[in-house]
Amino acid sequence: MNSLQEFLDEKEQTEQPGFVIDDDSKANWALRKIKQYQEQQEQNNALAQEEIDKIEAWNQQANDEAQQSIDYFRGLLSAYALQKRENDPKFKSQKLPNGRIRFKKQQPKWRYDDSMVVQALKNAGLTDYIRTKEIPSKSDIKKHFNVSGGKVISPDGEVVEGITIEEREDKFEVVTE
């Protein structure tokens, strides 16, 4: 037994070379076909996402297990290196056939409370060390400025340089319900 879609396709005999939509019935058929293919895409995407989720879960689990082993061996190597440093305070590194263990000097980490730093710099008159970012408020410009002849005009009648207006044609859309 044919599906409803196949039956309607055969009845309407519309899917053929040189097919032209020239009446409401054919337009409705085309919309039905679009909806059918969109539903197929959704089903395909759902199936693919299920498989992706399974693979990502496996990958996460496998990587978590590997990371636990990495952390374990790093801990053992750290204890070994600390023991070597205890025996020889000048110990910094050792090269081995499969890699290197070492103690690496780190630079101090600076932590900032930006608002407090800005205020302290302002109070000290050191405004050269404060960055100011100037950008146009595009939403306010669109609300309060006018467009004339492809130019943007400010409320006081001046042409605003640096803004170009691109007129665009109406966009055709197909909406299935």
C-alpha positions in Angstrom: 0.0 0.0 0.0 1.4 3.4 -0.9 1.8 6.2 1.6 -0.5 9.2 1.5 2.3 11.3 0.1 3.0 8.8 -2.8 -0.7 8.6 -3.5 -1.1 12.4 -3.7 2.0 12.6 -5.9 0.6 10.0 -8.3 -2.8 11.7 -8.4 -1.5 15.1 -9.0 1.3 13.9 -11.4 3.2 17.1 -10.8 6.8 15.9 -10.3 8.0 15.7 -13.8 10.7 17.4 -16.0 9.6 20.9 -16.9 7.1 21.1 -14.1 5.9 24.7 -13.6 3.8 26.0 -10.8 1.1 28.0 -12.5 -1.9 27.6 -10.1 -2.7 27.4 -6.4 -3.0 23.6 -6.4 0.5 23.1 -7.7 1.9 25.8 -5.3 0.2 24.0 -2.4 1.7 20.7 -3.6 5.2 22.3 -3.7 4.7 23.6 -0.2 3.6 20.1 1.0 6.8 18.6 -0.6 9.0 21.3 1.1 7.4 20.5 4.4 7.9 16.7 3.8 11.6 17.2 3.1 12.0 19.6 6.1 10.5 16.9 8.3 12.9 14.4 6.8 15.8 16.7 7.6 14.6 17.1 11.2 14.5 13.3 11.5 18.0 12.9 10.0 19.3 15.6 12.3 17.7 14.0 15.4 19.2 10.6 14.5 22.6 12.1 13.8 22.5 14.0 17.1 21.7 10.8 19.1 24.8 9.1 17.6 26.9 12.2 18.2 25.8 12.3 21.8 26.7 8.7 22.3 30.2 9.2 20.7 30.8 12.3 22.8 29.8 10.5 26.0 32.2 7.6 25.1 35.0 10.1 24.2 34.5 12.0 27.5 34.6 8.8 29.5 37.7 7.5 27.7 39.5 10.8 28.1 38.5 11.1 31.8 40.0 7.7 32.4 43.2 8.6 30.5 43.4 11.9 32.4 43.2 10.1 35.7 46.2 7.9 34.7 48.1 11.0 33.5 47.4 12.7 36.8 48.5 9.6 38.8 51.8 9.3 36.9 52.4 13.1 37.1 52.0 12.8 40.9 54.5 10.0 41.1 57.0 11.9 39.0 56.4 15.0 41.1 57.2 13.1 44.3 60.3 11.6 42.6 61.5 15.0 41.5 60.9 16.5 44.9 63.0 13.7 46.4 65.8 14.4 43.9 65.6 18.1 44.9 65.7 17.2 48.6 68.9 15.2 48.0 70.3 17.9 45.7 68.9 21.5 46.2 70.4 22.6 42.9 68.3 20.0 40.9 66.2 21.7 38.3 65.6 19.1 35.5 66.5 15.7 34.1 66.2 14.5 30.6 65.2 10.9 30.1 64.6 8.9 26.9 60.8 9.6 26.9 60.7 13.1 28.1 61.9 15.5 30.8 61.0 16.3 34.4 61.8 19.7 35.6 61.0 22.6 37.9 60.3 25.7 36.0 60.4 29.2 37.5 57.2 31.1 37.1 56.6 34.8 36.8 54.3 36.3 39.5 50.6 36.4 38.7 49.0 39.8 38.8 45.4 40.0 39.9 43.4 43.1 39.2 40.3 44.6 40.6 39.7 46.8 37.6 37.4 49.3 39.1 39.7 49.9 42.1 42.8 50.2 39.9 41.0 52.7 37.6 39.9 54.8 40.6 43.4 54.7 42.1 45.0 55.7 38.8 42.5 58.6 38.4 43.1 59.8 42.0 46.9 59.7 41.3 46.5 61.6 38.0 47.9 58.7 36.1 45.1 58.7 33.4 47.6 57.7 30.7 47.4 54.2 32.1 43.7 54.0 31.7 42.4 52.7 28.4 39.2 54.3 26.9 37.3 52.5 24.2 35.2 54.7 22.0 32.7 53.0 19.7 29.5 54.3 18.1 26.1 53.5 19.7 24.7 51.9 16.5 21.2 51.3 18.0 20.8 54.9 19.1 22.1 56.2 15.8 19.4 54.1 13.9 16.7 55.4 16.3 17.5 59.1 16.2 19.2 59.8 12.9 17.6 60.0 9.5 18.5 58.5 6.1 18.4 60.7 3.0 19.8 59.8 -0.4 21.9 56.9 1.0 23.5 59.3 3.6 22.9 59.3 7.4 21.8 62.7 8.7 22.3 63.6 12.4 19.5 65.4 14.3 21.3 68.7 13.8 21.3 68.2 10.0 24.9 67.2 9.5 25.9 64.2 7.2 27.6 61.6 9.3 30.7 60.2 7.6 31.6 56.6 7.8 28.2 55.0 7.5 27.0 53.6 4.2 23.4 52.5 3.6 22.9 49.5 1.4 19.3 49.1 0.1 18.3 45.5 -0.4 15.5 43.9 -2.3 12.6 42.1 -0.7 13.6 38.6 0.4 11.5 35.7 -0.8 10.5 33.2 1.9 8.6 30.0 1.9 6.8 29.3 5.2 5.3 25.8 5.8 2.7 25.2 8.5 
